[in-house]
Amino acid sequence: LLKAWPDAVKEKTESSFEYIFEKSQWVPYWDTPLQIACLCRASFEITSLVLNTWLSFKENRTKSAIMTLQSYFSTTVYTEEDVKVLFSHLFALYNNDAGNPSPNEIMDYFVHIEMW
């Protein structure tokens, strides 16, 4: 699907409802395929493929887009450690976090998983 229609990563699906107290009503909550992959505890292979496709769009490679993604994933529980490591390295890269992991470790990680 992603090869035939890369823009699919931009599509949002109504996945649940949330209650807005100020309006006293339930409204649909829309998730992207990347969010759904993590919510459904998709494998590392699927999650990294969707993430890599999402990152192929220039507007998703900005610090703002990555920080929005980070705020979403900070509340999501992952079951696979390798998915946690993937997002940890991505967020460290965009946060200019020179601590842990180091820039060289981040680069080595993405080269090792053949991403970028």
C-alpha positions in Angstrom: 0.0 0.0 0.0 2.7 2.5 0.9 4.6 1.9 -2.3 1.4 2.3 -4.4 0.1 5.2 -2.3 2.7 6.9 -0.1 0.2 9.7 0.8 -1.7 7.1 2.8 0.4 7.9 5.8 -1.2 11.3 5.8 -4.8 10.0 5.9 -6.6 10.0 9.3 -9.1 7.5 10.5 -11.8 8.0 13.1 -10.6 5.6 15.7 -12.4 6.6 18.8 -14.3 9.4 20.5 -13.3 11.8 23.2 -15.5 13.9 25.4 -15.0 17.7 25.3 -16.1 19.0 28.6 -16.3 22.6 27.5 -18.7 21.7 24.8 -20.4 18.8 26.7 -20.2 16.6 23.7 -18.4 13.6 22.3 -16.3 14.3 19.2 -14.4 11.8 16.9 -10.7 11.4 17.5 -8.7 10.9 14.3 -5.5 8.9 14.1 -2.9 8.6 11.4 -1.6 5.2 10.3 1.6 5.8 12.3 -0.4 6.4 15.5 -2.6 3.3 14.7 0.5 1.1 14.2 1.7 2.0 17.6 -1.7 1.8 19.3 -2.2 -1.7 17.8 1.3 -2.7 18.9 2.4 -3.4 15.3 5.8 -5.0 14.9 9.0 -3.1 14.5 9.1 -3.9 10.8 5.6 -2.4 10.2 6.1 0.6 12.5 9.5 1.5 11.0 8.1 1.2 7.4 5.2 3.5 8.2 7.5 5.9 10.1 10.0 6.0 7.2 7.3 6.7 4.7 5.8 9.4 7.0 9.3 11.0 7.2 9.6 10.9 3.4 7.4 14.0 3.3 9.4 17.1 3.9 6.8 18.7 6.1 7.1 15.8 8.6 10.9 16.3 9.0 10.6 19.6 10.8 11.3 19.9 14.5 7.7 21.0 15.0 6.2 17.9 13.4 8.6 15.6 15.3 7.8 17.3 18.6 4.0 16.9 17.9 4.7 13.2 17.3 6.7 13.0 20.5 3.9 14.6 22.6 1.5 12.0 21.2 3.9 9.0 21.8 4.8 10.1 25.3 1.3 8.9 26.4 1.4 5.7 24.4 2.5 2.4 25.9 4.6 0.2 23.6 5.1 -3.5 24.1 8.1 -3.9 21.9 11.4 -2.6 23.2 12.7 -2.1 19.6 9.9 0.3 18.8 10.7 2.3 22.0 14.3 2.5 20.9 13.4 3.6 17.4 11.3 6.5 18.6 13.8 7.4 21.3 16.6 7.8 18.7 14.3 9.8 16.5 13.3 12.2 19.3 16.9 12.6 20.5 17.9 13.5 17.0 15.4 16.3 16.7 15.8 17.5 20.3 19.5 18.0 19.7 20.0 15.9 22.8 23.7 15.5 22.9 23.5 13.3 26.0 22.2 9.8 25.7 22.4 8.6 23.0 25.2 10.5 21.4 25.0 11.9 17.8 27.3 9.1 16.7 25.2 6.4 18.4 22.0 7.9 16.7 23.7 7.8 13.3 25.0 4.3 13.8 21.5 3.1 14.9 19.8 4.5 11.8 22.5 3.1 9.5 22.2 -0.3 11.2 18.4 -0.5 10.7 18.9 0.9 7.1 16.7 3.9 7.7 17.8 7.1 5.8 
